[in-house]
Amino acid sequence: MKKNQRTGRLIGLLLLLIVVLGIPSVNLRGLSTSMAASPEFLNEVFQKSVQMRFAVLLDIITSALWLVVAVILFPVIRHYRKGLALGFFGIWVAYLAVILFSNISHLSLLSLSHEFVKTEATNLDFFNTLGLLKIEDYFWAHFIAIMLYASAAWIFYYFLFRTQLVPRFLSAWGLVAISLAFLACWLNIFDISVSFYFFLQNGLHMIVLLLWLLMKGFNTPKTTGRLA
């Protein structure tokens, strides 16, 4: 019982750190495809390069924390179903790899902006097109990362729903919230605009879940045998 509580509270603490570090990471990023509409957008990127580097650092740290969560939960999930645990851990490894790629794209954009300013380039169309492609690289990788995140989170909420380590309304809410985020990513891939609320509701659930875990930890599991 106490071990379950400690594990749950540790997961809650890690989720809190992910939220605390993730919010400034998003706010400092400062990237959008609309930036490229300005002929001087690479100058803007150059001027924001320090804050953007901080965003990259925070993003990598928060993504690595997700892998720490996966390592802690791996033996817990494996106790009920080894394949589920392996899938859960493997998806988080792939997620971190995609996040690293997306941030490499962002860093290469910063390098491009530095070259643009240093050489006082006159061929604006060439540099702007190249810069836009770097931004697109980042955002497409970002959407793939969210889909991987959603897949791993769905496994986690399914596991919680079956074992009842948290109240079932929390895990059921998580399954619905993360499914909406996953759907929103696919719609974006097919160039269908969706409301930001598709993603926002998942953030709200995350906050409620981490607060529950910090206060209560994991319950005693209702399922003792192997999951179907």
C-alpha positions as a LaTeX table, in Angstrom:
\begin{tabular}{lrrr}
\hline
Residue & $x$ (\AA) & $y$ (\AA) & $z$ (\AA) \\
\hline
Met1 & 0.00 & 0.00 & 0.00 \\
Lys2 & 2.69 & 2.52 & 1.05 \\
Lys3 & 4.88 & 1.52 & $-1.89$ \\
Asn4 & 1.98 & 2.23 & $-4.27$ \\
Gln5 & 1.45 & 5.62 & $-2.65$ \\
Arg6 & 5.13 & 6.53 & $-2.91$ \\
Thr7 & 5.30 & 5.48 & $-6.57$ \\
Gly8 & 2.15 & 7.41 & $-7.41$ \\
Arg9 & 3.37 & 10.53 & $-5.63$ \\
Leu10 & 6.72 & 10.30 & $-7.40$ \\
Ile11 & 4.91 & 10.12 & $-10.75$ \\
Gly12 & 2.79 & 13.10 & $-9.66$ \\
Leu13 & 5.92 & 15.07 & $-8.80$ \\
Leu14 & 7.49 & 14.29 & $-12.17$ \\
Leu15 & 4.29 & 15.33 & $-13.95$ \\
Leu16 & 4.35 & 18.59 & $-12.00$ \\
Leu17 & 7.94 & 19.22 & $-13.11$ \\
Ile18 & 6.97 & 18.46 & $-16.71$ \\
Val19 & 4.14 & 21.03 & $-16.54$ \\
Val20 & 6.26 & 23.66 & $-14.77$ \\
Leu21 & 9.11 & 23.33 & $-17.28$ \\
Gly22 & 6.88 & 22.71 & $-20.30$ \\
Ile23 & 4.85 & 25.93 & $-20.06$ \\
Pro24 & 7.85 & 28.30 & $-20.38$ \\
Ser25 & 9.26 & 26.02 & $-23.07$ \\
Val26 & 6.14 & 26.67 & $-25.19$ \\
Asn27 & 6.02 & 30.39 & $-24.35$ \\
Leu28 & 9.70 & 30.96 & $-25.17$ \\
Arg29 & 9.61 & 28.97 & $-28.40$ \\
Gly30 & 8.23 & 31.88 & $-30.41$ \\
Leu31 & 7.84 & 29.92 & $-33.65$ \\
Ser32 & 4.94 & 30.05 & $-36.09$ \\
Thr33 & 4.62 & 29.48 & $-39.82$ \\
Ser34 & 3.06 & 32.95 & $-40.13$ \\
Met35 & 6.45 & 34.46 & $-39.22$ \\
Ala36 & 7.70 & 33.67 & $-42.71$ \\
Ala37 & 5.21 & 36.13 & $-44.19$ \\
Ser38 & 7.54 & 38.93 & $-43.12$ \\
Pro39 & 10.60 & 39.53 & $-45.32$ \\
Glu40 & 12.62 & 40.19 & $-42.17$ \\
Phe41 & 11.49 & 37.15 & $-40.19$ \\
Leu42 & 15.00 & 35.69 & $-39.96$ \\
Asn43 & 16.10 & 38.90 & $-38.23$ \\
Glu44 & 13.29 & 38.33 & $-35.73$ \\
Val45 & 14.45 & 34.76 & $-35.17$ \\
Phe46 & 18.01 & 35.99 & $-34.67$ \\
Gln47 & 16.89 & 38.56 & $-32.10$ \\
Lys48 & 15.01 & 35.86 & $-30.17$ \\
Ser49 & 17.78 & 33.28 & $-30.45$ \\
Val50 & 18.68 & 33.28 & $-26.73$ \\
Gln51 & 15.11 & 32.67 & $-25.53$ \\
Met52 & 14.62 & 30.08 & $-28.27$ \\
Arg53 & 17.72 & 28.20 & $-27.08$ \\
Phe54 & 16.26 & 28.15 & $-23.58$ \\
Ala55 & 13.01 & 26.77 & $-25.07$ \\
Val56 & 14.96 & 23.98 & $-26.78$ \\
Leu57 & 16.77 & 23.13 & $-23.54$ \\
Leu58 & 13.56 & 23.04 & $-21.50$ \\
Asp59 & 11.80 & 20.95 & $-24.15$ \\
Ile60 & 14.55 & 18.34 & $-24.13$ \\
Ile61 & 14.54 & 18.23 & $-20.31$ \\
Thr62 & 10.77 & 17.77 & $-20.11$ \\
Ser63 & 10.88 & 15.07 & $-22.79$ \\
Ala64 & 13.64 & 13.25 & $-20.89$ \\
Leu65 & 11.45 & 13.43 & $-17.76$ \\
Trp66 & 8.74 & 11.54 & $-19.66$ \\
Leu67 & 11.29 & 8.79 & $-20.25$ \\
Val68 & 12.04 & 8.78 & $-16.50$ \\
Val69 & 8.30 & 8.32 & $-15.89$ \\
Ala70 & 8.35 & 5.39 & $-18.33$ \\
Val71 & 11.30 & 3.78 & $-16.53$ \\
Ile72 & 9.55 & 4.04 & $-13.15$ \\
Leu73 & 6.26 & 2.68 & $-14.49$ \\
Phe74 & 7.81 & $-0.11$ & $-16.56$ \\
Pro75 & 8.05 & $-2.70$ & $-13.71$ \\
Val76 & 4.60 & $-1.67$ & $-12.43$ \\
Ile77 & 2.96 & $-2.31$ & $-15.81$ \\
Arg78 & 5.11 & $-5.38$ & $-16.55$ \\
His79 & 3.71 & $-7.03$ & $-13.41$ \\
Tyr80 & 0.36 & $-7.21$ & $-15.20$ \\
Arg81 & 1.37 & $-7.48$ & $-18.85$ \\
Lys82 & 4.91 & $-7.50$ & $-20.22$ \\
Gly83 & 3.93 & $-6.62$ & $-23.81$ \\
Leu84 & 2.02 & $-3.56$ & $-22.63$ \\
Ala85 & 5.03 & $-2.41$ & $-20.60$ \\
Leu86 & 7.41 & $-2.89$ & $-23.53$ \\
Gly87 & 5.11 & $-0.98$ & $-25.87$ \\
Phe88 & 4.73 & 1.83 & $-23.34$ \\
Phe89 & 8.48 & 2.18 & $-22.84$ \\
Gly90 & 9.29 & 1.83 & $-26.55$ \\
Ile91 & 6.90 & 4.60 & $-27.55$ \\
Trp92 & 8.51 & 6.99 & $-25.07$ \\
Val93 & 11.95 & 6.20 & $-26.50$ \\
Ala94 & 10.63 & 6.99 & $-30.00$ \\
Tyr95 & 8.98 & 10.15 & $-28.64$ \\
Leu96 & 12.29 & 11.42 & $-27.25$ \\
Ala97 & 14.02 & 10.70 & $-30.57$ \\
Val98 & 11.41 & 12.72 & $-32.50$ \\
Ile99 & 11.64 & 15.58 & $-29.98$ \\
Leu100 & 15.41 & 15.66 & $-30.45$ \\
Phe101 & 14.93 & 15.83 & $-34.22$ \\
Ser102 & 12.39 & 18.66 & $-33.92$ \\
Asn103 & 14.74 & 20.68 & $-31.74$ \\
Ile104 & 17.64 & 20.06 & $-34.11$ \\
Ser105 & 15.43 & 21.61 & $-36.81$ \\
His106 & 14.85 & 24.62 & $-34.59$ \\
Leu107 & 18.56 & 24.97 & $-33.81$ \\
Ser108 & 19.41 & 24.77 & $-37.51$ \\
Leu109 & 16.91 & 27.62 & $-38.07$ \\
Leu110 & 18.85 & 29.67 & $-35.52$ \\
Ser111 & 22.07 & 28.89 & $-37.39$ \\
Leu112 & 20.41 & 29.97 & $-40.63$ \\
Ser113 & 19.29 & 33.27 & $-39.05$ \\
His114 & 22.81 & 33.88 & $-37.77$ \\
Glu115 & 24.22 & 33.29 & $-41.26$ \\
Phe116 & 21.54 & 35.56 & $-42.73$ \\
Val117 & 22.49 & 38.44 & $-40.43$ \\
Lys118 & 26.25 & 37.87 & $-40.63$ \\
Thr119 & 26.37 & 37.89 & $-44.44$ \\
Glu120 & 23.75 & 40.65 & $-44.81$ \\
Ala121 & 22.09 & 38.48 & $-47.42$ \\
Thr122 & 20.20 & 40.18 & $-50.22$ \\
Asn123 & 18.56 & 37.03 & $-51.60$ \\
Leu124 & 15.62 & 37.24 & $-49.20$ \\
Asp125 & 13.37 & 34.79 & $-51.05$ \\
Phe126 & 15.94 & 31.99 & $-50.87$ \\
Phe127 & 16.67 & 32.48 & $-47.17$ \\
Asn128 & 12.99 & 32.94 & $-46.26$ \\
Thr129 & 11.98 & 29.79 & $-48.13$ \\
Leu130 & 14.73 & 27.82 & $-46.42$ \\
Gly131 & 13.71 & 29.26 & $-43.06$ \\
Leu132 & 10.07 & 28.36 & $-43.64$ \\
Leu133 & 11.07 & 24.77 & $-44.43$ \\
Lys134 & 12.99 & 24.61 & $-41.14$ \\
Ile135 & 9.88 & 25.81 & $-39.29$ \\
Glu136 & 7.74 & 23.24 & $-41.12$ \\
Asp137 & 10.27 & 20.52 & $-40.19$ \\
Tyr138 & 9.87 & 21.50 & $-36.54$ \\
Phe139 & 6.06 & 21.56 & $-36.57$ \\
Trp140 & 5.59 & 18.29 & $-38.48$ \\
Ala141 & 7.99 & 16.55 & $-36.10$ \\
His142 & 6.12 & 18.19 & $-33.23$ \\
Phe143 & 2.80 & 16.73 & $-34.40$ \\
Ile144 & 4.34 & 13.27 & $-34.75$ \\
Ala145 & 5.73 & 13.63 & $-31.22$ \\
Ile146 & 2.28 & 14.53 & $-29.87$ \\
Met147 & 0.82 & 11.45 & $-31.57$ \\
Leu148 & 3.47 & 9.25 & $-29.95$ \\
Tyr149 & 2.82 & 10.96 & $-26.62$ \\
Ala150 & $-0.91$ & 10.34 & $-27.04$ \\
Ser151 & $-0.31$ & 6.65 & $-27.83$ \\
Ala152 & 1.85 & 6.14 & $-24.73$ \\
Ala153 & $-0.57$ & 8.11 & $-22.55$ \\
Trp154 & $-3.48$ & 6.03 & $-23.85$ \\
Ile155 & $-1.67$ & 2.84 & $-22.74$ \\
Phe156 & $-1.05$ & 4.42 & $-19.32$ \\
Tyr157 & $-4.70$ & 5.47 & $-18.85$ \\
Tyr158 & $-5.91$ & 2.07 & $-20.03$ \\
Phe159 & $-3.63$ & 0.45 & $-17.47$ \\
Leu160 & $-4.93$ & 2.76 & $-14.74$ \\
Phe161 & $-8.53$ & 2.07 & $-15.78$ \\
Arg162 & $-8.06$ & $-1.71$ & $-15.58$ \\
Thr163 & $-6.12$ & $-1.71$ & $-12.29$ \\
Gln164 & $-8.01$ & 1.20 & $-10.67$ \\
Leu165 & $-4.78$ & 2.63 & $-9.26$ \\
Val166 & $-6.62$ & 5.95 & $-9.52$ \\
Pro167 & $-10.41$ & 6.50 & $-9.53$ \\
Arg168 & $-11.88$ & 5.26 & $-12.76$ \\
Phe169 & $-13.38$ & 8.63 & $-13.66$ \\
Leu170 & $-9.83$ & 10.04 & $-13.85$ \\
Ser171 & $-8.50$ & 7.29 & $-16.11$ \\
Ala172 & $-11.67$ & 7.33 & $-18.28$ \\
Trp173 & $-11.38$ & 11.11 & $-18.61$ \\
Gly174 & $-7.73$ & 10.64 & $-19.60$ \\
Leu175 & $-8.67$ & 8.12 & $-22.31$ \\
Val176 & $-11.18$ & 10.55 & $-23.83$ \\
Ala177 & $-8.89$ & 13.59 & $-23.50$ \\
Ile178 & $-5.87$ & 11.95 & $-25.09$ \\
Ser179 & $-7.98$ & 10.42 & $-27.87$ \\
Leu180 & $-9.20$ & 13.92 & $-28.80$ \\
Ala181 & $-5.60$ & 15.20 & $-28.89$ \\
Phe182 & $-4.59$ & 12.25 & $-31.11$ \\
Leu183 & $-7.53$ & 12.94 & $-33.45$ \\
Ala184 & $-6.63$ & 16.64 & $-33.61$ \\
Cys185 & $-3.09$ & 15.76 & $-34.75$ \\
Trp186 & $-4.39$ & 13.58 & $-37.58$ \\
Leu187 & $-6.77$ & 16.35 & $-38.67$ \\
Asn188 & $-3.85$ & 18.79 & $-38.75$ \\
Ile189 & $-1.85$ & 16.37 & $-40.87$ \\
Phe190 & $-4.73$ & 16.40 & $-43.39$ \\
Asp191 & $-4.72$ & 20.21 & $-43.22$ \\
Ile192 & $-8.01$ & 20.42 & $-41.32$ \\
Ser193 & $-7.99$ & 23.18 & $-38.73$ \\
Val194 & $-9.15$ & 22.21 & $-35.25$ \\
Ser195 & $-9.82$ & 24.15 & $-32.09$ \\
Phe196 & $-7.00$ & 24.53 & $-29.56$ \\
Tyr197 & $-9.47$ & 23.12 & $-27.00$ \\
Phe198 & $-8.78$ & 19.66 & $-28.46$ \\
Phe199 & $-5.36$ & 19.96 & $-26.82$ \\
Leu200 & $-6.26$ & 22.22 & $-23.89$ \\
Gln201 & $-8.63$ & 19.72 & $-22.29$ \\
Asn202 & $-5.77$ & 17.20 & $-22.11$ \\
Gly203 & $-3.70$ & 19.75 & $-20.19$ \\
Leu204 & $-6.56$ & 20.29 & $-17.76$ \\
His205 & $-6.80$ & 16.55 & $-17.14$ \\
Met206 & $-3.04$ & 16.36 & $-16.60$ \\
Ile207 & $-3.23$ & 19.00 & $-13.85$ \\
Val208 & $-6.10$ & 17.23 & $-12.08$ \\
Leu209 & $-4.33$ & 13.86 & $-12.33$ \\
Leu210 & $-0.99$ & 15.12 & $-11.01$ \\
Leu211 & $-2.71$ & 16.86 & $-8.08$ \\
Trp212 & $-4.51$ & 13.62 & $-7.24$ \\
Leu213 & $-1.27$ & 11.65 & $-7.41$ \\
Leu214 & 0.58 & 14.17 & $-5.24$ \\
Met215 & $-2.11$ & 13.97 & $-2.58$ \\
Lys216 & $-3.13$ & 10.31 & $-2.75$ \\
Gly217 & $-0.56$ & 8.38 & $-4.78$ \\
Phe218 & $-1.70$ & 5.10 & $-6.33$ \\
Asn219 & $-4.50$ & 3.09 & $-4.76$ \\
Thr220 & $-4.19$ & $-0.59$ & $-3.97$ \\
Pro221 & $-4.72$ & $-2.27$ & $-7.37$ \\
Lys222 & $-8.08$ & $-3.99$ & $-7.88$ \\
Thr223 & $-6.54$ & $-6.38$ & $-10.41$ \\
Thr224 & $-3.88$ & $-8.78$ & $-9.19$ \\
Gly225 & $-3.58$ & $-11.05$ & $-12.23$ \\
Arg226 & $-2.50$ & $-10.55$ & $-15.81$ \\
Leu227 & $-4.41$ & $-7.99$ & $-17.89$ \\
Ala228 & $-6.29$ & $-9.28$ & $-20.88$ \\
\hline
\end{tabular}
